[in-house]
Amino acid sequence: MQFGVFTVGDVTEDPTTGRTPTESERIRDTVRIAVKAEEVGLDVFATGEHHNPPFVPSSPTTLLGFIAARTERILLSTSTTLISTNDPVKIAEDFSVLQHLSQGRTDIMLGRGNTGPVYPWFGKDIRKAVPLTVENYGLLRRLWREDVVDWQGEMRTPLQGFTLAPRPLDGIPPFVWHGSIRSPEVAELAAYYGDGFFANHIFWPPSHTERMVGVYRQRFEHHGHGPASQAIVGLGGQVFMRRNSQDAVNEFRPYFDNAPVYGHGPSLEDFSTLTPLTVGSPAEVIDKTLGFREYVGDYQRQLFLMDHAGLPLKTVLEQLDLLGEEVVPVLRKEFAANRPDDVPAAPTHQSLLRAAREADPADRPDT
């Protein structure tokens, strides 16, 4: 099972000091967080994509390419690439380049985002969000898999004799996750193609995530990709830790109360009861995270949000130390216990390459 962190890249005032980092500081701090995530033994770092203030990750592959040069092992992903408003040709090119730069440490999470104005900013009609998603992804798959693409759709100009350059590393496209908080259409798209489904499990109650993952698993099996238990599932999560639980609550409360997304709404205690947010000791984070398996089944990837709402870099790095040293080692052991043999591991470039060579012996280097 893979463990990691994702960022939304918000530039938010620290409510305890009144200081707001510059955009430059926030971008550079994101790089430091990714490097620290590798240092503490995490498997994945992912960034969102936003094109409006107060967010800075408008060019995820630029950021991830820079991080690739400063890391050696960690897998680099997006926590949203906007499939509905980005051109699929450019997505295919950018992620193929990133694959080569990172030597295969790349996958991608596709989604529609949650900012309505982004559609006209990129010349798209939000009323066609679902058809755009379906058509763009169908083209993206072909661009990564076919040497020459002739294509015609309804949402963009046709392609004639188009060849992607560079081709995906080793002929293996990046593994695709489809991310969603509330859209069953996204779960269906992931299931139809046999891709991964990432339920961004940070705002809604467990019952909602259980339904979304259940739909995906059922449809994965319906489309003939294997038993529902073999579907590839990822979850988001949100934590703040100190060794003493009450210290964590006291320190995090002003950040929660003033957070751009959920501030000035439910209390910290109510939100923690109703959603997967965990504020407390490492042991409490372990217990609550292990409970996710009770309603989504055995899954493959767990990402945590830890650097939002104005939290200073020093605090985020301390959180990563706790996550890497005290939480993830226990989660790895406990999630592995009693895991059925038929539940697949999270796909990586190397595992996909091995599978391709086993399926086509002519591709093996020694044949």
N, C-alpha and C positions, 0 to 999 in steps of 0.2 A: 504494500500500500504506500502511496506517495503522500507526503506531508509538505506543506509550504505556506507561503503568505501571498496575498494579493493586495494591491493598492488601488485606490480610486484617484489618488493624486490631487486631493483638495488642498487649496491654500487657505487656511483658516486661522483666525486669530486665536492665540492661546488665552483662554478666559481667565487664567490665573495671573498672567503677567501683562496682558493687553498688547503683546507683541505679535505681529503677523510676519512670517517669513516672506522674503521676496520670491518671485517665481524662480529665479536662478537658484536660490538656496533650496527651494523645494525639489527642484529637479536633481540637483547634486546630492541632496539628502536621500532621495529615492535610490540613487546608485549605491550609496553607502549601505542602505538597508538591504539591497539585493546581495551585495558582497558579504554582509554580516550573516544573511540567511544561509549562504553556502558555508561560511565558517562554523556555524553552530550545527551543521549536519542536516539541514532541510533539503528537500528534493526539488522543490519548484518555487520559482518566483514569477508572478504574473502581474501585469499592469492593465488597467482599463484604458478606454479610449474616450476622451471628451473633447469637445470643441468650443466650450464656453467657460468663462470665469465662474467660480473660482478654481477651476481645474487646470492642470498643466499637461497631462499626457495626450496631446493632440497627435503625436507621431510615435506610436508604440514601437514600431520596428527600429526607428532611429535610437530610441532609448535602449531597447533590448540589444541592439547591435553593439552599443557602447558598453553595456554590461557584459556582453559575451567576451569582450576583450579583457575584462578584469576578473573573470571567473574561469573555472576549469571544469566543474562537474555539474553544477545546478542546471536544471531544465528551465528554459525561458519560454514563457507563454504570455498570452493575453488573457485578461479576465473579461474583456469584451473587445471584439473587432466588429465594427458596424457593417454587417453584410448587406444591410438594406440601403445604405447611402454611399458606401465605398464602391468603386468600380472593381469588379472581380478580376479583371486583368491586372490591375495594380496590386491587389491583394496577393495574387499568385506570384507576381514578380518579387514583391517585397519579402514574402516569407520563404521563397526559394533562396534568395540571397542570404537571409538570416540563417537558414539551414546550413549553408556552406560556411558562413562565418563562425557559427557556433559548433561546427562539426556534428550536426545532428541533434543538438540540445534544444530543439524547437518544437512546440506544437502550437495550436491556435484554438481560441474559443470564440465562436461566432455568436452574435446576438443583435438585437434591434435597438438596444439602448433605451433610455427613458427620458430623453430630451426632445420634445416635439419640434422645436425650431431647427434642429439639425437637418431636417429633410429639405426645407427650402434653401438652407445655406448651401447644400450640395445639389440643388436643382432637382429634388425629388418630391413626390407627392405623398404625404403621410397617409392618405387614404388608400394608397397602394402598398402599404408596408409589408403585408403578408405576401402578396404576389411578387414584390421585389425580392424578398428574402428567398423565396422558393426558386425563382428564375436565376438570381445571381449565384446561388449556391450550386445549382445544376451546372452552370457554366464554369464556375471555379473548379469543380471536380474534374471536368473534362480538360481544362487547361493543364492541370497537374498530371493527367494520366494519358493524354494523347499527344503524339508528336506534332501532328498538324490538325488544327481545329477549324472546321467550317461550321458556323453556328448562326442561327437567326432566332430572335425572341421578340418580345413585345416592349421591353423596357429600355433597350439601348440599341445602338446601331449594330448591324451584323458583323461577323468576323469571317474573313475568307483567307484560307491558307495561313492562319496564324500559328506560329511556333513560339512557345514560351522560352525565354532566355533569362537566366539560366534554368535548365531543367532541375527538378527536385534532386537533392542529394541522393546518389545511389538509385535513382529512379523511384524513390519512396516519398510520397507527399507527406507533409506534416500531418500528424494525427489531429483529427478535428473533434472538438467538443462543441456542443450547442448549449449556450447558457441562457437561463431564463429564471425569472422570479415567479411569474404568474401566467405564462402563455402556453397552453396545451399544444398550440400549433408547432411550437419549437420542439416540444417533446416528440411529437409525431414526425417531424422532419428528421430528428436524430435517429429515431427508431427505423424509419423507412430506409435510410442508408446504412444502418448498422454502426453509426458513429457513437461517440460518448455524449452523455447528457449531464450537464452541470446545473444543479439546483442551487441558486444563490440564496442560501438558507440563513438570511440574516434579518429579515424584516417580518416574516410571516410565521404563524404558529406551526408546530410540527405536523399537525393534521393536514395542512395545506401541502407541505413538502411531501408528506407520505402519499397524497393523492397524485401529485405531479410525477413523482418517481414511479408510482404504480402504473400510471398511464404509459409512461415510457417503456417500462419492462414488459407490459402486456403487448404493446404494439411491436416492440423488438422481436418478441417471439412470433407474433402474428406474421411479420414480414419474412420469417424464415431464417433469421440469423442465429438461432439457437435458443435454448431455454431462457426464460426470463432472468434466471439467476446469473446468466453469463453476460447480461447487459452491462455496459461500462458506465458507472455512475460516479459523479463527483459532487461534493457539497462545499458550500461556503460556511464560514463560521466567524464569530466575533468575540474576542476575549480581551480582558485586561486583568493582569495578575500582580499580586504581591504575595510574599510568603504568608503574611497574615491577611485573612479575608477582609477584616474591617478596614485595614489600611488601604486595600485595593478599592473598596467602595468609597471611602472618603476621598481618595485621590482622584478617582475617575468621575465622581459625580458632577463637578463643574463642567467637565468636557462633555459629558452626556447631556446635561441640561441645556447647553448652548450649541450642540451639534447642528450643522445646517440641515440635516435630513430629519432627525427625530427630536431635536431639542424643542423645549417649550410644549411638549406633549405629555405622554404617559410618564409616570415616575420611573426612575431607574429600577426600582424593585418590581413594578408591574411589567415593564418591558422585559426584564430578565425572566420573569415567570412565564410570559406569553410567547417568547421567542428564544432562539438558541444563544442569545447574548449571555456570556458568562463573565461575571466580575467577581473575583475572589482569589482563592489560593490555587496553586498548581493542581492540588488534589481535586478541587472542585471542577476545574477545567477538564481534568481527565475523566471524572465521573460523568459529567454532562455530555462530553464528546462521545464517550463509549455508548451512551444511550441512543445516539443517532442510529446505530445499527438496528435497534429494536423496531424502528418504523420504516427504514429504507432497505434493510437487508445488508449483506456484505457489499461493500463498495470499494472504489479504487483510489480516490483522491480526496484529501481534505485540505482546504486552504482557509487560512485565517486572515481576517482584516485586523490590523494592529496599528496603523500609522495615520489615523484620521482625526478629525475634530479638533485640530490644533495641538495635538500631543507633541511635545518637543522631541527632537531626534534622540537626545540622551535617554529619555524614557522609553522610546521605541526600541532602542538597542538593548536596554535592560530587559524589556519584554521578550526579545528574541533570545537572549541568554536563558531566561527561564523556560521558554518554549523548547529550545534545543537540548538543554541539560536535564530538565526535570519532567517535561510533559511528553514530548515525542517518543523518547525511548520506551516509556511505559505504554503509550498508545500502540507503538509498533508491536510490542509483545502481546498485548491483550487483543488487538484486532487479528493477529495471526492465530491466536488460540481458537481451536474449533472451526477454523475457516474451511469450508468444504473444498475438496481438491479440484472441483470443476469450476470454481470461481476464478476467472482470469485475473492476472496482474494488470496494473495500469500499462497501457501500451507505451513503448518508447521507440525511438528510431531503430535501435539495434534489434528489438524484439520483432518489429514489423519487417525489417530486412531479413531476419532469419526465417520468418514465416513465408516471405516471398520466395526465398531460395529453396525452402522445403517443398513449396508448391510447384516450382519450376526448376528441376535439377540442372537444366542447361545454364542457369544463371550462376551456378556455384563456381567459385574461382578455380577449383581443382578438376573441373570437367571440360 
